[in-house]
Amino acid sequence: MFVHVVKSKIHRVKVTGADLNYIGSITIDEDLMDAANIISGEKIQVVNNSNGERLETYVIPGPRQSGEITLNGAAARKVSVGDVLILITYAMMELEEAKNFKPALVFPDEATNLLHA
């Protein structure tokens, strides 16, 4: 039996941009992606703590050390710059593997979205 488990989580980052005219996705600082073990093109759940919205999209890398968190395309309508988000990815794995799996949990600086030194 396979189960879905949290693979990675970036906890409490602020939206830095919303680009309605982009083709879609969420742009995330590549340093945050690496720390959370998230790859380009990966499906991600976006939970907006500021307004209660939830959506799924895919990830594209943003410039390193930029703190960029930009929602693109239709998802841009679900956020405002400054909103606080939780970003979550999931993986499917066998039940026994899932029992011992440890997700990558990232807690960046809430003011800058950058990783703590």
C-alpha positions as CSV (number, residue, x, y, z in Angstrom):
1,M,0.0,0.0,0.0
2,F,1.2,3.5,-0.9
3,V,0.5,6.6,1.3
4,H,1.0,10.3,0.6
5,V,3.3,12.0,3.2
6,V,4.7,15.4,3.6
7,K,8.1,15.5,1.7
8,S,9.0,19.1,2.3
9,K,7.7,22.3,3.8
10,I,8.8,25.9,3.7
11,H,7.1,27.5,6.7
12,R,6.0,31.1,6.7
13,V,7.4,33.0,3.8
14,K,6.1,36.3,2.5
15,V,4.8,36.8,-1.1
16,T,7.2,39.1,-2.9
17,G,5.4,39.3,-6.2
18,A,2.3,38.3,-8.1
19,D,2.5,38.2,-11.9
20,L,-0.9,37.6,-13.6
21,N,0.6,37.7,-17.1
22,Y,3.2,35.0,-16.5
23,I,2.3,31.5,-17.9
24,G,1.8,30.0,-14.4
25,S,3.5,28.5,-11.4
26,I,5.3,29.8,-8.3
27,T,8.8,31.2,-8.4
28,I,10.8,30.2,-5.3
29,D,14.4,31.3,-4.4
30,E,16.5,28.4,-5.4
31,D,18.3,28.3,-2.0
32,L,15.0,27.7,-0.4
33,M,14.2,25.0,-2.9
34,D,17.5,23.2,-2.2
35,A,17.0,23.4,1.6
36,A,13.6,21.9,1.2
37,N,14.6,19.3,-1.3
38,I,12.2,20.7,-3.9
39,I,13.0,20.4,-7.6
40,S,12.1,22.5,-10.6
41,G,8.7,21.5,-12.0
42,E,7.6,19.7,-8.8
43,K,3.9,20.0,-7.8
44,I,3.4,22.1,-4.7
45,Q,0.6,23.1,-2.4
46,V,0.4,26.8,-1.5
47,V,-1.4,27.6,1.8
48,N,-2.1,31.3,2.3
49,N,-2.2,32.0,6.0
50,S,-3.3,35.6,5.3
51,N,-6.5,34.9,3.4
52,G,-7.2,31.1,3.8
53,E,-6.7,30.3,0.1
54,R,-5.2,27.0,-0.9
55,L,-4.0,26.0,-4.4
56,E,-1.7,23.7,-6.2
57,T,0.8,24.6,-8.9
58,Y,4.4,23.8,-9.9
59,V,7.7,25.2,-8.9
60,I,10.2,27.2,-11.0
61,P,13.5,28.4,-9.5
62,G,14.1,32.0,-8.7
63,P,17.4,33.8,-8.2
64,R,19.5,32.6,-5.2
65,Q,19.6,34.7,-2.1
66,S,16.7,36.8,-3.4
67,G,14.0,35.6,-1.1
68,E,11.7,35.6,-4.1
69,I,8.3,34.0,-3.7
70,T,6.2,35.0,-6.7
71,L,2.8,33.6,-7.7
72,N,2.4,33.6,-11.4
73,G,-0.6,33.3,-13.8
74,A,-4.0,32.7,-12.4
75,A,-2.5,31.9,-8.9
76,A,-1.5,35.6,-8.7
77,R,-5.2,36.4,-8.1
78,K,-5.1,34.3,-4.9
79,V,-2.4,36.3,-3.1
80,S,-1.2,39.8,-2.3
81,V,2.3,41.0,-1.8
82,G,3.2,40.5,1.9
83,D,0.8,37.5,2.4
84,V,2.3,34.8,4.6
85,L,2.5,31.3,2.9
86,I,3.3,27.8,3.8
87,L,4.6,25.7,0.9
88,I,4.2,21.9,1.0
89,T,5.2,19.1,-1.3
90,Y,4.2,15.5,-0.9
91,A,5.5,12.1,-1.9
92,M,4.0,8.6,-2.3
93,M,5.8,5.8,-0.6
94,E,5.2,2.4,0.8
95,L,3.7,2.4,4.3
96,E,6.7,1.0,6.1
97,E,9.1,3.5,4.4
98,A,6.7,6.3,5.3
99,K,6.8,5.4,9.0
100,N,10.5,6.3,9.1
101,F,10.6,9.1,6.6
102,K,11.7,12.5,7.8
103,P,10.5,15.5,5.7
104,A,12.7,18.5,4.9
105,L,11.3,21.3,7.1
106,V,12.6,24.9,6.3
107,F,12.0,27.9,8.5
108,P,13.4,30.9,6.7
109,D,13.6,34.4,8.2
110,E,10.1,35.8,8.1
111,A,11.1,39.3,7.2
112,T,13.4,38.4,4.3
113,N,12.5,34.9,3.3
114,L,16.3,34.1,3.4
115,L,17.8,31.1,5.2
116,H,19.3,31.8,8.6
117,A,23.1,31.8,8.6
